[in-house]
Amino acid sequence: MHVLIMQRPHSTARYDHWIHEADPTARITVLTSADAERPAGDLAEGVRRVTVDDYESPAATAALFRLCAADRPDRIFVNSEDDVLRAAEARTLFGIPGLGSATALRFRDKVEMKRLFEGLPVPAVPHRELRCGADLYAAAEELGPLVVKPRDGAGSTGVRVLADARAVRRACVEDPALLTALHGGTLMAERYVAGTVHHVDVLVDGDRALLVSPSRYTSPPHRFRTDNLGSVMLDRGSPRAKLLTDTAERFVARLPEGHGVHVLHLEFLEDTSGALFAGEVACRTGGALVKNAVRHTWGIDLSRTSCLLSAGLWTPPEEPVPTGPPTAWLLWNGGPRPSVPAERPDWLVEFSAPKPPEGQRPPDTPVSSVDSRARFLIEGADEEQLEARLRLLYADG
C-alpha cells in the first residue's frame, strides 16, 4: 500500500508514524513545504518527503498531481479543510478511493451542504444565495437580521452581521469590496439566530456514525474578538443531545455512497424559543480543544483515527463507550483573562499558554476563533458542574 499525506507546514502531527505502526509494510510519501515546522528527522522510517516552495500555490497542486501520475497512491490523507478540495481533485483525476471532487465541493459550499438537511429532525437555517446588492436587501426584508459570510469559507473568518436594510446600505457604501464579492457569487446570507450555538463532532465509517459528541459553545464563535471561546459537552441523556445525535446520524446516512468522509464538525443554532437550525458543516475535526475533549472523554484520538480510517487501517469498535467524564474547554482570546486557580484543582486536566515565535509578542486581537493566549481543558460530572468550574477560572480575574 502507498499512502500520500498532504501535511501543511504548520502541522507537526505524526500521521506517518501512525500509518507505519498500523502497517509497517506501507510506503508513505509526505508532501509539505520547505518551511515546514516539522523537522525531516521526525519522519517514520522509510518515509519519502517531497517539499515545495509555497504550499498554498498552484505549483504545490501541480506537484501533487505529478506525484500521483508517477507513483499513484492507494490513498491520500489530508489534515486540513483547506486541502480537502485539491486532494479530492487528485482522487478523481487518478481514480484513487476516498472523497472525490463532486462530494468535496459540497463540503466547501455552504448552500449546497444545507440542502442535505431537508427532511431531517433539525432543518437548515433559512438562507439565500447572493449576487448583488438587491439580493442583500431582499434577504434582509425576508429573513430579518442577517449573517453574511463567504459561501466557501471556513470557521468564523469574514463573517459580518447586518441588522437591517440601513446596515446593508452602510456596509455596501463603506466597503465596496463587499459588492465585488457579491458580484462574484462568493457570499451567502442566512438569518441571524441570536442564541446558543452547538457543535457536534462525528467519526464516520461509510453510512454509519461511529461516534457522535454533542457540545455547546459558551459564546457564539463569531464573537471571538470580544468574548473568550468555550465549549461544554451536553449531558448524554438530555433531549437536546438526543436530537442533535439523531440529526447527525441521519445526516451521515444520507451522504452519497463511497463519500470517503471520516470526520465531521457540524454546528447548530438555537434561537431564544428553543428551536434548532443546522448551520455549518465541515469535513474535518473541530478546532480549538475539541480533539482534546473527545480524547479525554471517549478515549479516541479523532486525528489518529480519521487518518487510519482514510488509509483503511482502522477497524472500529461496534459502539465506542466513554472512558472518562464529560469535558469542557476554554480559550482566552478576546474576553477577560482567565487564570489557573492558586491551588490547581484535579478537574483542570490540561492547561497551556502557547508561546509566540521568538521575537514576537501575542497578538492583542485574535485573527481567528482558535487563536488563544491560554487554553484550559476541564472535566466534570455534568453540564452544570462543568459550567460552574469554567466560572472558577475567572475567580481571580
N, C-alpha and C positions, 0 to 999 in steps of 0.2 A: 504493500500500500504506500502511495505517495501522498502526503498532506502538505498543502501550501498554506502558510499562515501569513496574513497581512497584519503587521504589527505597527501601529502608529508610533512615531518617535518618542512620545512622552510616556508610553506604556512600558512598564517593567515586569509585567506578568510573565510567568514561565510556562506558557502554553506548550512549548516544545517538550519540556520535561514531563508534563502530564501525559502527552501523547506517547513519548518514549517509554514511560513507566507502564502504560497500558499495553503497548505493543512495541517491544524492543526491536522488532524487525522493520518497523515503518521507516520509510525515507521521509525526511522533513526538510522543507525549504521555508525560510523566513524572509519575507520581503519587507524592508523597512528603509529608513534613510540614513545618510552618513552621519547626521547629528543625533542619532538615537541615544536616549539616556541609558538604555540597557547595554552594558559592555558586551563585546563579542565573546569574551571569555566565560560569560554566564550561560551560553547556549548548551543544550544537551549534546552528548557525544554523537558525532557524525552529522550534525545539523549543518546544512548549507545556508549561508547568509548572503542575500543579494541586496545591495544598497543602491538608492537613487539619491540625486542631489536634493530634490524637492518632493517630498511625499505627497503634497497636495496637487501637484501639477499634472497636466495631461501626459507628460513624459513618464510619470510613475504608472499611469494606467497602461500606457504602451508597453512598459516593462513587464507588467502583469500579463498582458496578452502574449508577449514573446515567450515568457516562461511557460505558459500553458501550451503554446504551439510547439515548443522544443521538447518539453517533457511533461505531457498532460498529467496533472494531479488527479487523484481519485476523489479528493475532497478539498474544498477551500474553506478556511475558517477566518473570520474577521472579528475583531474585538471592539469595534466602534460602529455606531449608527452611521457615521459619515462614510464608512466603507461599504455599507450594505449594497448600495446600488451598483457600484462598479464591480464588486465581486460577483453579484448576480448576473451582470452582463457577461462576465468571463464564463460563468457556468453555462449560460445559454449558448454562447458562441462555440464553446468547445465540448458541449454535451456532458458536463460534469454534474453529478447528482447534487441536490440541495436547492436552496432558494433561487429561483430564476428571476429574470428581469421583470416579467409581467406582474408577478406577485410582489416583488420587492418594490416596484413603483407604487403600488397601493399603500405600502407602509411609509412611503415618502410623501404621499398625497393625502392630506387630512380630509379632504372632501370625499375622495374615493373610499377611505377607510370607514368613514361614518356610515356608509351605505351597508356595511356588514352588520350593523346593529339593528337593521329593520326586522321587527318581529321578535326581538329579544326582550327579556324582562325589563332591562333598562334601555331606553331609546337614546339615540344621539341627541346632543344639544341642538336646538334649532339653529340653522346656519344658512349662509348664502355665498355663492361664488361672486367674485367682483371683477369688473373690467374697467370701470370708470367711476368718476365722482358721483354720477347719477345713481349708480348701483349702491354706493355707500349711503347716500341719502335715503334710498328706498329701503335698505336694510335697517337703518335707524328708525324709520317710520314703522316697519313691520315688526321688528324684534325688540325695539327699545334700546337701552344702553348696550353698546357693542364692545366686543373684544375683536380687534383687528390684528391679524397675525400672518406670518409667512405661511403659505399653503404647504410648503415642503420643509419648514424649519424644524429645529429640534429644541426641546426644552423651552425656557421662558424668554429666549432671545428675540428681540424685535417685536414684542407684544405691546400694544397700546390699547387703553380703554377710552372710548368716546361716549360721553353720557347722552348726547342728543344731537340734533341737526346743527345747532350752533357750534358744538365741539367738532363736528365733521368739517364744517366750513373753516374753522380756525386751523385745524390740522392741515388741511389742503393748502391754505394760504401761507402758513408759516413753514411748511415743509413740502416744497414742490416735488421732492423725490418720492413722496407718497403717491403722487399721481403717476409718476413714471412706473412705479411698482404695480399700481392698479392696471395701467395700460398693458403691462407685460403679463397680466394674469397670475402674478406670483403671490397675491394676497387673498385671504378669505375673511369673512366676518361671521361671528357667532354671537348669540345672546350672552350678555354678561350675566353670569349667575353669581349673585352675592351670597356667599355661604361657605360651606365646608367643602374642601377638595380631598377626595380619597385616591389612593393608588393601590393597584393590585398587581403583584408580581407573580408571574406564572412560568413554570417549567413545562415544556411541551414535548411530547413524543407522538408524532403523527396526528391523529384526531383526538388524542387524549391529553388532558391537563394533568400532569403528574403531581404538581404541587401548586397550590393557589394560596398566596399570602396577602390578605387584605389589610390595609392600614389607612390612616387618615393623617393629613398634614395638619400641623398646629396653626399654620397660617398659609394662605394661598401662595404657591410657588412664585407667581409673577411679582410678589411684593418683596422679593429677596433683598432689594436695595434698602428697604426701610425696616423689614422685620427679619428676625432670625428664622431659618427654615428648620422645622422639626417634624417628626412623624411618630405616631403611636399605633401599634398593632391593635386591630379590633378584637374584642372578645369573640372567641371562635363560635360560640353558640348563639350570638346575637342575631336578630332579624337582619340587620344591615350587613353583617358578614356573610350570612347565608345568601342574601340576594346578590351581592357582588360576586360571590364564588360561583353561584349558579350562572350568572351572566357571562363570567369569564370562561367557564367550561363550555357553554353553548357557543360562544364566540370561536373558541378553538375548534369545536366540532364542525363548524361550517367553513373553515379555511379550505382552499382548494387542495385536492389530493396531490401529494408529493410537494407540499409547500416548502419543506425544509426549514421551517421556523422552530427554534428550540427554546427561546426565552421571549417573554412579552412583558412590557411595562404599560399598564393601562391606567388612565386617570379618569375619575368620575366626579361630577359636580353635584352638590346637594344644595338646593335652594332653602330659603327660610321656612318653607312649608314642609320640608322633608322629602320633596320629590327629587329623584336622582336622574341625571343625564350623563351619557357617555361623552367623554371629551377626547383626550389624546390617546393614541396607541403607538408604541414604539417597539420595533423588533430588536430589542436589546435588554440588558439587565438595567434595573433602576440605578440612578446615580446616587451621590452623597454616600450615606451609610446603609443603603438598602441591602447590599450583599452581606455586610457585616451582621445586620439584624437577622436576616434569613439564616445565615450560617450558625448564629448563636442559638436561635430558637429551633431550627429544623435539622441542624447538623449537615446541611447541604451547601456546598460552595457553588453558587449559581454560575460563576465564571468557569470553574473547572468542569462542572457537569455539562454545561452547554458546549464547551469545547469538545469533550469526549463524545457527546451525542452527535455533534456535527461530523466527527470523524468515524462514527459508527462503532465506537469503542466503549460505550457505557450501557450496561443492562440495568434498567430502572427497577426499583422495588415495586411490588404491586401497589402499595399505598404507604408513602412516607409518613412517619409519625414524629411528633415533636420530641426533641432530645433535651430541650431546655425551656425555661419560662419565656413568656412574651417579652418583647423588647420595644424600646423607643429610642430615638436618636435626636440630636440637636446639633445644628451648625451655627456657630457665631459668624454671621456675615454682615447683615445690615442693621441689626437691632441692638438692644442693650447688651453689655458684656456679661456673659455667664462666667462662673468660676467653679473650680473643684472645691467642695467643702473642706474646711480646715482638716478634719479627720476624714480621709477618703472612705466613703462607705462601700460595703461589699457589692451593693447594687450598681455601682458605677463600674461597668465591666471593661470599658475602653475609654481612653482619653488621649488626645493628641493635639498638638499645636504645630501644624506644618510650617517648616521654615522656608522662607523665600530663597531664591538663588543668592549666592554670595554677592554682596554689594547692592542688593535690592531690599526695599522695605515692603511690608504687606500693603496692598492697595487700600486706600481709605474707603473706596467704593467698590464693592464686588462687581465683577463683569458678568458672571453667570450665577445661576442659582446654586451651584455646588462650590463656589468659591467660599473659603472659610479661613478664619484665623484660629479657630479651635473647634474640635469635634468631640462629641460625647455620645456614648452608647450605654444605655442603662437597661436593667431588667426589672420586672415586677410581676405581681400575681395577675393583674387585670388592667384595663384601661384607666380606671380611677386611680389606682396606685401609681401607674406609670406617669400620669399627668401630675400627680402630687410631687413625685420625685423630680420631674422636669422643673417644676417651680422652685424646688430647693436649690437648683443650680444658680438661681438669681438671688438667693437669700442674702449673700454678702455684697451684692451689687449696689 
